[in-house]
Amino acid sequence: MCIFCKIVNGEIPNNTVHESEHFLAFNDLYPKAPIHILIIPKIHVDCFQDVSAETMAGLTQFTQEVARKVGIDETGYRLITNNGNDGGQEVFHLHFHLLGGGKLKWDHSHEDVHRSI
């Protein structure tokens, strides 16, 4: 069972920000911004490539609720998901990083910036 499934099952504590029947939002243990929240479906979905349109529709609404709840819906935020090994995914349970609470920097670097696509 993955770490996020253990959080959903109550086996690992978390700092819940918002919760619904199908989704959970909690503070990231290692924040990269003043506000850094992880948003997950309660059902296990490995990655974005595997998620159903129905789950994404609910996740979209839930994420918008979280942004309103923490007061960044009008000032702005960044929403990130990493998909697969090359995309930097470390936990293979679909999750989004909601970052905000101030002006965010953007790092445009890439390991192989000279490769043509």
Secondary structure, 3 states (H helix, E strand, C coil): CCHHHHHHCCCCCCCEEEECCCEEEEECCCCCCCEEEEEEECCCCCCHHHCCHHHHHHHHHHHHHHHHHCCCCCCCEEEECCCCCCCCCCCCCCCEEEEECCCCCCCCCCCCCCCCC
